[in-house]
Amino acid sequence: MVSVSFCLLLLGLAAADTTDYAHHNWRQSQGVYEVYGVTLEKFLELHPFTLLLIYDDSPESKNALELLPELHNRFSSRSIHVVVAKMRKNDGPRWFYEWNVRKLPYFRLIVGDGVSATTRAYPDIQVLVDWVFSIYNNQKAVIEVNSEDLKKKFHLENDAFYLRFNPQKEDYFELLTKFQMISPHLRVFYATNPAFDVFDRFNADETVIGFKRSFDEPLKLLSSPDKLNRDNIQRFFQSYAEASFTDLTEDLLETIVTQRTRTALYFGSNLSSKTLEAFRYIAFEQKDNLLFVIVGEDKVLEAETKKRLHIDEDTFDEIRIVDFDGQKFRVFKVEGTTLQEISASFEKYGAGKLQEINQSASHLEDIAGEL
């Protein structure tokens, strides 16, 4: 039996759709919205769960656009309430730079409260569906620290995020649930009582934010009575929730190959290398666009990486970028030895102007056979 409330909900949704067309400059075709930066914020208020494709006129973007109606059908058939939308990069709003969009096509999953995530995997239907489902269906709950035992629990986690706030000033609970949704690899904690602050910051006037991490600085925190707000809390979270770069392992190599992940690889083990220093710096800036991986000293794993990704042999103290174009992995050599030169190569890659390293026909046949 269909309830009255359910019928009213359907009528409300239908009315909302009509309002979309009547009063806003977006349109819908085959279940996919075309949106524009000038009203994107309003669109996301009405549709907080949105998978947005940012595109241009490239062949890669054309292929991604063709996936959108099927993505809409997949979500609808499984009662996943995620709207599918597209927007040209040049139509982006003023705050668009915060997403650091470099390489197109670019998928961004928005989950509400301004929180969103992207993927570096090659955009095929199943990869995108699995990625969206993994976030949408993440049932981990945020944890309130209201005892000494829970305070200890925070410090026992490998990777955890923490926010202490005064809900009478501003309540960040819903924001934290969105952080947890897009970050299944870490646990999100919060407190409203300074007596149980996990970093022992007992000033009741302060807002406290921090991480317990298994990489880089194990403990990273900020506190202030008046300088922390919703925007910079989000920037802090997005900047430090994940490592900028990681060491190569057999499992990671398998993930790169099977998910066809867009990846930058540094070959070498010289910790004082200027190239490695630049690689790490750029990784912090562009980790949303590329997976940054240090190959390291394992020569067997290095040889396997080069074989599976078809990278040329002479790579010591050099950087290669690999991405998948739908048929094969493409390999790009990052030129330069200074930060400025290496940054310029990454910018060229993002703009589609970095020249691909020529590969033999036999290599392309090998890749096709492997995939």
C-alpha positions as CSV (number, residue, x, y, z in Angstrom):
1,M,0.0,0.0,0.0
2,V,1.4,3.4,-1.0
3,S,1.3,5.9,1.9
4,V,-0.1,9.4,1.6
5,S,3.3,10.8,2.6
6,F,5.0,8.9,-0.2
7,C,2.6,10.3,-2.7
8,L,3.2,13.8,-1.4
9,L,7.0,13.2,-1.7
10,L,6.6,12.2,-5.3
11,L,4.4,15.3,-6.0
12,G,7.1,17.4,-4.3
13,L,9.8,16.0,-6.4
14,A,7.8,16.5,-9.6
15,A,7.2,20.1,-8.6
16,A,10.9,20.6,-7.9
17,D,11.8,19.3,-11.4
18,T,9.3,21.7,-12.9
19,T,10.8,24.5,-10.9
20,D,14.2,23.6,-12.3
21,Y,13.2,24.3,-15.8
22,A,11.0,27.3,-15.1
23,H,13.3,29.4,-13.0
24,H,16.9,28.2,-13.4
25,N,19.3,28.0,-16.4
26,W,19.8,24.3,-16.4
27,R,18.1,21.7,-18.6
28,Q,17.7,17.9,-18.6
29,S,17.9,15.3,-21.3
30,Q,17.9,11.5,-20.9
31,G,18.1,12.0,-17.1
32,V,21.3,14.1,-17.4
33,Y,21.4,17.8,-16.4
34,E,23.4,20.4,-18.2
35,V,24.5,23.0,-15.6
36,Y,26.3,26.4,-15.5
37,G,28.5,28.0,-13.0
38,V,26.3,31.0,-12.4
39,T,23.6,28.8,-10.7
40,L,25.6,25.7,-9.8
41,E,25.4,26.5,-6.1
42,K,21.6,26.7,-6.3
43,F,21.5,23.4,-8.3
44,L,23.6,21.6,-5.7
45,E,21.3,23.0,-2.9
46,L,18.4,21.3,-4.7
47,H,20.4,18.2,-5.6
48,P,23.0,17.7,-2.8
49,F,24.0,14.2,-4.2
50,T,25.3,14.9,-7.7
51,L,27.8,13.2,-9.9
52,L,29.2,16.0,-12.0
53,L,31.3,15.6,-15.2
54,I,33.4,18.6,-16.1
55,Y,34.3,18.4,-19.8
56,D,35.7,20.1,-22.9
57,D,35.7,19.3,-26.6
58,S,38.4,16.6,-26.5
59,P,37.8,13.0,-27.7
60,E,38.2,11.8,-24.1
61,S,35.5,14.1,-22.9
62,K,33.2,12.9,-25.7
63,N,33.6,9.3,-24.6
64,A,32.9,10.3,-21.0
65,L,29.7,12.2,-22.0
66,E,28.4,9.1,-23.7
67,L,28.4,7.3,-20.3
68,L,26.1,9.7,-18.5
69,P,22.7,8.4,-19.6
70,E,23.7,4.9,-18.7
71,L,25.0,6.1,-15.3
72,H,21.6,7.8,-14.7
73,N,19.9,4.5,-15.5
74,R,22.2,2.4,-13.3
75,F,21.6,4.7,-10.3
76,S,17.8,4.9,-10.9
77,S,17.5,1.1,-11.2
78,R,19.2,0.6,-7.8
79,S,17.3,3.4,-6.1
80,I,20.6,5.4,-5.6
81,H,19.5,9.0,-5.3
82,V,22.4,10.6,-7.2
83,V,21.8,13.1,-9.9
84,V,24.0,13.0,-13.0
85,A,25.1,16.3,-14.4
86,K,27.6,17.8,-16.8
87,M,29.3,21.2,-17.1
88,R,31.8,22.7,-19.4
89,K,35.0,23.7,-17.7
90,N,34.8,27.3,-19.0
91,D,31.3,27.6,-17.4
92,G,32.6,26.9,-13.9
93,P,31.9,29.4,-11.1
94,R,34.4,31.7,-9.4
95,W,35.2,29.2,-6.6
96,F,35.9,26.5,-9.2
97,Y,39.7,26.7,-8.5
98,E,39.1,24.9,-5.2
99,W,38.6,21.7,-7.0
100,N,41.9,22.1,-8.8
101,V,40.6,20.7,-12.1
102,R,43.6,20.0,-14.4
103,K,43.0,17.0,-16.5
104,L,39.7,16.5,-18.4
105,P,37.3,14.8,-18.4
106,Y,36.9,15.1,-14.6
107,F,34.3,13.5,-12.4
108,R,33.3,15.0,-9.1
109,L,30.9,13.4,-6.6
110,I,29.2,16.0,-4.5
111,V,27.6,14.7,-1.3
112,G,26.2,17.9,0.3
113,D,27.5,20.6,2.7
114,G,30.1,21.5,0.1
115,V,31.9,18.2,0.5
116,S,33.0,16.3,-2.6
117,A,35.5,13.7,-3.9
118,T,37.0,12.8,-7.3
119,T,38.5,9.7,-8.9
120,R,41.7,9.2,-10.8
121,A,40.6,5.9,-12.3
122,Y,39.8,5.7,-16.0
123,P,36.1,6.5,-16.3
124,D,34.3,3.5,-17.5
125,I,30.8,2.6,-16.4
126,Q,31.6,-0.1,-13.8
127,V,34.4,1.8,-12.2
128,L,32.3,4.9,-11.8
129,V,29.3,2.9,-10.5
130,D,31.4,1.0,-8.0
131,W,33.1,4.3,-6.8
132,V,29.8,6.1,-6.3
133,F,28.2,3.1,-4.6
134,S,31.2,2.8,-2.2
135,I,30.7,6.4,-1.0
136,Y,26.9,6.5,-1.1
137,N,26.6,3.2,0.9
138,N,29.3,4.0,3.4
139,Q,27.5,3.4,6.7
140,K,30.4,4.3,9.1
141,A,29.1,6.6,11.8
142,V,31.0,9.6,13.3
143,I,32.1,9.0,16.9
144,E,31.5,11.4,19.7
145,V,34.4,11.6,22.2
146,N,32.7,11.9,25.6
147,S,34.8,9.6,27.8
148,E,38.5,8.9,28.5
149,D,38.1,5.5,26.7
150,L,37.0,7.1,23.5
151,K,39.8,9.6,23.8
152,K,42.2,6.7,23.9
153,K,40.4,5.0,21.0
154,F,41.1,8.0,18.8
155,H,44.9,7.7,19.4
156,L,44.7,3.9,18.7
157,E,43.4,4.5,15.1
158,N,45.8,4.4,12.2
159,D,44.1,7.3,10.5
160,A,41.5,9.5,12.1
161,F,40.1,13.0,11.9
162,Y,38.9,15.1,14.9
163,L,36.9,18.3,15.3
164,R,35.9,19.9,18.6
165,F,33.4,22.6,18.4
166,N,30.7,24.5,20.4
167,P,27.4,23.6,18.8
168,Q,25.8,26.7,20.3
169,K,28.1,28.8,18.0
170,E,27.9,26.5,14.9
171,D,27.0,22.8,14.6
172,Y,29.3,20.9,12.3
173,F,27.8,17.4,12.9
174,E,26.3,17.1,9.4
175,L,29.6,18.3,7.8
176,L,31.4,15.6,9.7
177,T,29.0,12.9,8.5
178,K,29.9,13.9,4.9
179,F,33.6,13.8,5.7
180,Q,33.1,10.2,6.9
181,M,31.1,9.3,3.8
182,I,33.9,10.2,1.4
183,S,36.7,8.8,3.5
184,P,36.1,5.1,4.3
185,H,39.9,4.7,5.1
186,L,39.7,6.9,8.2
187,R,37.4,7.4,11.2
188,V,35.9,10.7,12.1
189,F,35.7,11.8,15.7
190,Y,34.2,14.9,17.3
191,A,33.7,16.4,20.8
192,T,31.7,19.2,22.2
193,N,33.1,19.0,25.7
194,P,36.7,20.4,26.1
195,A,37.3,18.1,29.1
196,F,37.7,15.2,26.6
197,D,39.7,17.0,23.9
198,V,41.9,14.4,22.3
199,F,44.8,16.9,22.0
200,D,44.4,18.2,25.5
201,R,43.3,21.6,24.3
202,F,41.1,22.5,27.2
203,N,40.2,26.1,26.3
204,A,36.4,26.1,25.9
205,D,36.5,29.1,23.6
206,E,38.6,27.3,21.0
207,T,37.6,25.2,18.0
208,V,40.1,22.4,17.5
209,I,40.8,20.4,14.4
210,G,43.4,17.7,13.7
211,F,44.5,14.3,12.4
212,K,46.0,11.1,13.7
213,R,47.8,9.7,10.7
214,S,49.9,6.7,9.6
215,F,52.0,8.9,7.2
216,D,54.0,12.1,7.2
217,E,53.3,14.0,10.5
218,P,51.5,11.5,12.8
219,L,49.7,14.3,14.6
220,K,48.6,17.5,12.8
221,L,46.3,20.0,14.4
222,L,45.0,23.6,14.5
223,S,43.1,25.5,17.1
224,S,41.7,29.0,17.4
225,P,38.9,30.8,19.2
226,D,37.7,32.7,16.1
227,K,39.7,31.8,13.0
228,L,38.3,28.4,12.1
229,N,35.1,28.2,10.1
230,R,33.3,25.9,7.7
231,D,35.4,26.8,4.7
232,N,38.9,26.5,6.2
233,I,37.9,23.3,8.1
234,Q,37.0,21.8,4.7
235,R,40.2,23.0,3.2
236,F,42.2,21.5,6.1
237,F,40.4,18.2,5.7
238,Q,40.8,18.0,2.0
239,S,44.5,18.9,2.2
240,Y,45.6,16.4,4.8
241,A,43.1,13.5,4.9
242,E,45.2,11.5,2.5
243,A,48.9,11.2,1.8
244,S,50.1,13.3,-1.1
245,F,52.3,10.4,-2.4
246,T,52.9,6.8,-1.6
247,D,55.5,4.0,-2.1
248,L,54.9,1.4,-4.7
249,T,53.7,-2.0,-3.7
250,E,52.6,-5.1,-5.7
251,D,49.0,-4.5,-4.6
252,L,49.2,-0.8,-5.6
253,L,50.6,-1.7,-9.0
254,E,47.8,-4.2,-9.5
255,T,45.2,-1.5,-8.7
256,I,46.9,1.0,-11.1
257,V,46.7,-1.6,-13.9
258,T,43.2,-3.0,-13.3
259,Q,41.5,0.4,-12.5
260,R,43.7,2.1,-15.1
261,T,44.6,4.8,-12.7
262,R,46.1,8.1,-13.9
263,T,49.5,8.0,-12.1
264,A,52.8,10.0,-11.8
265,L,55.7,7.8,-10.9
266,Y,59.1,8.8,-9.6
267,F,61.9,6.4,-10.3
268,G,64.8,6.6,-7.9
269,S,65.9,6.3,-4.3
270,N,68.0,9.4,-3.8
271,L,66.3,11.2,-0.9
272,S,68.2,14.4,-1.6
273,S,67.2,14.5,-5.3
274,K,65.8,17.9,-6.5
275,T,63.5,15.9,-8.8
276,L,62.1,14.0,-5.9
277,E,61.7,17.3,-3.9
278,A,59.7,18.8,-6.8
279,F,57.7,15.6,-7.2
280,R,56.6,15.8,-3.6
281,Y,55.8,19.5,-3.8
282,I,53.6,19.0,-6.9
283,A,51.9,15.9,-5.4
284,F,50.5,18.1,-2.6
285,E,49.0,20.5,-5.1
286,Q,47.7,17.9,-7.7
287,K,46.9,14.7,-5.7
288,D,43.3,15.0,-6.8
289,N,44.3,14.7,-10.4
290,L,47.0,12.1,-10.3
291,L,48.1,9.3,-8.0
292,F,51.7,10.1,-7.0
293,V,53.9,7.0,-6.5
294,I,57.6,6.6,-5.6
295,V,58.9,3.4,-7.2
296,G,61.9,3.0,-4.8
297,E,64.7,0.5,-4.6
298,D,63.0,-2.8,-5.4
299,K,64.4,-3.6,-8.8
300,V,62.1,-6.6,-9.4
301,L,59.0,-4.5,-8.7
302,E,60.4,-1.7,-10.8
303,A,61.0,-4.0,-13.7
304,E,57.4,-5.4,-13.4
305,T,56.0,-1.9,-13.3
306,K,57.9,-0.9,-16.5
307,K,56.7,-4.1,-18.2
308,R,53.0,-3.7,-17.3
309,L,52.9,0.0,-18.0
310,H,55.3,-0.1,-21.0
311,I,57.7,2.5,-19.7
312,D,61.1,2.9,-21.3
313,E,64.1,1.6,-19.4
314,D,66.1,4.8,-18.8
315,T,64.2,6.4,-15.9
316,F,66.7,6.9,-13.0
317,D,65.8,10.0,-11.1
318,E,63.0,10.8,-13.5
319,I,59.3,11.1,-13.6
320,R,56.8,9.4,-15.9
321,I,53.0,10.0,-16.1
322,V,50.8,7.2,-17.3
323,D,47.2,7.3,-18.2
324,F,44.7,5.2,-20.2
325,D,43.0,6.4,-23.3
326,G,40.4,3.7,-23.7
327,Q,42.7,1.3,-25.6
328,K,46.2,1.6,-24.1
329,F,48.3,3.2,-21.5
330,R,50.0,6.3,-22.7
331,V,53.3,7.3,-21.2
332,F,54.6,10.9,-20.8
333,K,58.1,11.9,-19.8
334,V,58.2,14.9,-17.4
335,E,61.0,17.2,-18.5
336,G,63.2,19.3,-16.4
337,T,65.3,19.2,-13.2
338,T,64.0,22.3,-11.3
339,L,60.6,22.8,-9.6
340,Q,59.7,25.4,-12.2
341,E,60.6,23.2,-15.2
342,I,58.9,20.1,-13.7
343,S,55.8,22.1,-12.8
344,A,55.6,23.4,-16.4
345,S,55.6,19.8,-17.6
346,F,52.7,18.9,-15.3
347,E,50.8,21.9,-16.5
348,K,51.4,20.9,-20.1
349,Y,50.1,17.4,-19.3
350,G,47.0,18.8,-17.7
351,A,46.4,21.0,-20.8
352,G,46.9,18.1,-23.2
353,K,50.1,19.6,-24.5
354,L,52.8,17.2,-23.1
355,Q,54.0,15.0,-25.9
356,E,53.4,11.2,-25.4
357,I,56.5,9.0,-25.6
358,N,56.4,7.0,-28.9
359,Q,55.7,3.4,-28.3
360,S,56.2,0.5,-30.7
361,A,53.3,-1.3,-32.4
362,S,54.3,-4.4,-30.6
363,H,53.9,-2.7,-27.2
364,L,50.4,-1.5,-28.1
365,E,49.4,-5.0,-29.1
366,D,50.8,-6.3,-25.8
367,I,48.7,-3.8,-23.8
368,A,45.6,-4.7,-25.7
369,G,46.2,-8.3,-25.1
370,E,46.8,-7.8,-21.4
371,L,43.6,-5.8,-20.9
